[in-house]
Amino acid sequence: MNKRIAWGIMTCLSLGVVLVVSRYFSLNPAVFFPQQREVYLAHEAGILIHIVGGVLALGLGPFQFLSGLRARRPGVHRWMGRLYLLGILLGGSAGLYMSYFAYAGLAASLGFAALSVAWLFTGGMAYRTIRAGNSAAHRRWMVRNFALTFAAVTLRLEMAPWMALWGPTQSYEVVAWSCWVPNLIIAEGILRGWFRPAGRARRSTVRPADQGL
């Protein structure tokens, strides 16, 4: 039941952000962040490719974790997975390009660039492991990858409090890292059983070969 509730919250937040960012397709300058408006208008192709990839990944990602869909509709699961990874390729590549123009300078650029590289790498490992027939490792890499995809949600949840506390420049410097590093740590903790109650602690089933390390 707890897993179902967590999945429902994750899915609602993901689809909510998909709806919010879809307005960017209008290219109406009023919908862009004021601090980034000029940059986005000067690099429309880059931001649009990033948004298309992000929308694909964020919209499809939660449904890839439905075990019932995998079991009953494996063909649907595989095609959704291909579209998801295409979204990662598009969104990650364009995100890496756009990180060079990030508001607030070097700290924000490095944070968003690192996110893009990690997003592409974990997506590549998810693809590589499933092609090798290692479903267990594939699922673990997908958990890590979607934790990075979910940065689109955590960034928007965090931005308002950071802006109220520090203002735009420092907020972008912080959120460029805080929107994804904790997500990845939590995902790794889930995979390794760090959050199990002490009385139910079990030996981790993660093997080096499954981790891809």
C-alpha positions in Angstrom: 0.0 0.0 0.0 2.8 2.4 0.9 4.5 1.7 -2.5 1.2 2.4 -4.3 0.7 5.7 -2.5 4.3 6.7 -3.2 3.9 5.8 -6.9 0.7 7.7 -7.1 2.3 10.9 -5.6 5.3 10.5 -7.9 3.1 10.1 -10.9 0.8 13.0 -10.1 3.8 15.3 -9.5 5.4 14.1 -12.7 2.3 14.6 -14.9 1.7 17.9 -13.2 5.1 19.2 -14.2 4.5 17.8 -17.8 1.4 20.0 -18.0 3.2 23.1 -16.6 6.2 22.8 -18.9 4.1 22.1 -22.0 3.2 25.8 -22.1 6.8 26.5 -23.2 5.9 25.0 -26.6 4.0 28.2 -27.3 7.3 30.1 -27.4 5.4 33.0 -25.7 8.1 35.0 -23.9 5.8 35.5 -21.0 5.9 31.8 -20.0 9.7 31.6 -19.5 11.5 32.3 -16.3 12.3 36.0 -16.2 15.9 35.4 -15.4 16.3 33.0 -18.4 13.9 34.6 -20.9 16.5 36.1 -23.2 18.7 33.0 -23.1 15.7 30.7 -24.0 14.6 33.0 -26.9 18.2 33.1 -28.2 18.4 29.3 -28.1 14.9 28.2 -29.0 16.0 24.9 -30.6 18.0 23.9 -27.6 15.3 24.6 -25.1 12.6 23.0 -27.2 14.6 19.8 -27.7 15.3 19.7 -23.9 11.6 20.2 -23.1 10.5 17.5 -25.7 12.9 15.0 -24.2 11.9 15.9 -20.6 8.2 15.7 -21.3 8.7 12.2 -22.9 10.8 10.9 -20.0 8.8 12.5 -17.2 5.4 11.5 -18.7 6.4 7.9 -19.4 8.8 7.1 -16.6 6.4 6.3 -13.8 4.6 3.8 -15.9 7.8 1.8 -16.5 7.7 0.8 -12.9 4.4 -0.9 -13.1 5.1 -4.6 -12.7 1.6 -5.5 -13.9 2.2 -3.7 -17.2 5.6 -5.4 -17.6 4.0 -8.8 -17.1 0.8 -8.5 -19.0 1.9 -6.1 -21.8 5.6 -6.6 -22.3 5.4 -5.1 -25.8 3.9 -1.9 -24.5 6.5 -1.8 -21.8 9.3 -2.1 -24.3 8.0 0.5 -26.7 7.4 2.9 -23.8 10.9 2.2 -22.7 12.3 3.0 -26.1 10.4 6.3 -26.1 11.6 7.0 -22.6 15.2 6.5 -23.5 14.8 8.6 -26.6 13.5 11.4 -24.3 16.7 11.0 -22.1 18.9 11.2 -25.2 17.2 14.3 -26.5 16.7 16.0 -23.1 20.1 15.1 -21.8 22.0 16.2 -24.9 20.1 19.5 -25.1 20.4 20.0 -21.4 24.1 19.7 -21.6 24.2 22.3 -24.3 21.9 24.7 -22.5 23.8 24.3 -19.2 26.5 26.5 -20.8 24.1 29.4 -20.7 22.7 28.8 -17.2 21.7 31.8 -15.2 24.0 32.6 -12.2 27.2 31.5 -13.8 29.7 28.7 -13.3 28.3 27.0 -10.3 24.8 26.6 -11.9 26.4 25.6 -15.2 28.4 22.9 -13.6 25.4 21.6 -11.6 23.2 21.4 -14.6 26.0 19.9 -16.8 26.7 17.2 -14.2 22.9 16.4 -14.1 22.8 16.0 -17.9 25.9 13.8 -17.9 24.5 11.6 -15.1 21.2 11.5 -16.8 22.7 10.3 -20.1 25.1 7.9 -18.4 22.4 6.1 -16.3 20.1 6.0 -19.3 22.9 4.4 -21.4 23.5 1.9 -18.7 19.8 1.0 -18.5 19.8 0.4 -22.2 23.1 -1.6 -22.2 22.0 -3.9 -19.3 18.6 -4.7 -20.9 20.3 -5.4 -24.2 22.6 -7.8 -22.3 19.5 -9.5 -20.9 20.3 -8.4 -17.3 16.8 -7.3 -16.2 17.7 -6.9 -12.5 20.6 -4.5 -13.3 18.4 -2.7 -15.9 15.7 -2.0 -13.2 18.3 -0.6 -10.9 19.7 1.7 -13.5 16.2 2.8 -14.4 15.6 3.7 -10.7 18.7 5.8 -10.7 17.8 7.4 -14.1 14.3 8.3 -13.1 15.5 9.8 -9.9 17.4 12.2 -12.2 14.4 12.7 -14.4 12.4 13.7 -11.3 14.8 16.6 -10.9 12.4 18.5 -13.1 9.9 18.1 -10.3 12.1 18.8 -7.3 13.6 21.9 -9.0 10.1 23.4 -9.2 9.3 22.4 -5.6 12.5 23.9 -4.3 12.8 27.1 -6.4 10.1 29.2 -4.6 11.6 28.6 -1.1 15.1 29.3 -2.3 14.0 32.4 -4.1 12.3 33.7 -1.0 15.4 33.0 1.1 18.2 34.1 -1.1 17.0 35.7 -4.3 17.5 34.5 -7.9 21.3 34.3 -8.3 22.1 32.2 -5.2 18.9 30.2 -5.7 20.0 29.0 -9.1 23.5 28.1 -7.8 22.0 25.9 -5.1 19.1 24.4 -7.0 21.3 23.3 -9.9 22.7 20.8 -7.5 20.0 20.3 -4.9 17.3 19.3 -7.5 19.1 16.1 -8.3 21.9 15.1 -5.9 19.5 14.2 -3.0 17.2 12.4 -5.5 20.1 10.2 -6.5 21.2 9.5 -3.0 17.6 8.5 -2.0 17.4 6.2 -5.1 20.6 4.5 -4.1 19.4 4.2 -0.5 16.2 2.5 -1.7 18.2 0.1 -3.9 20.6 -0.8 -1.1 18.0 -1.1 1.7 19.2 1.9 3.7 15.7 2.9 4.7 14.4 -0.5 5.9 13.3 -0.5 9.5 16.0 -1.9 11.8 13.9 -4.9 12.7 13.4 -5.8 9.1 16.9 -5.1 7.9 18.0 -7.6 5.4 21.2 -8.2 3.6 21.4 -6.2 0.4 20.8 -8.2 -2.8 22.7 -5.7 -4.9 25.6 -7.4 -6.5 28.6 -5.6 -8.2 27.6 -7.0 -11.5 24.0 -5.7 -11.1 25.2 -2.3 -10.2 27.3 -2.1 -13.3 30.2 -0.9 -11.2 
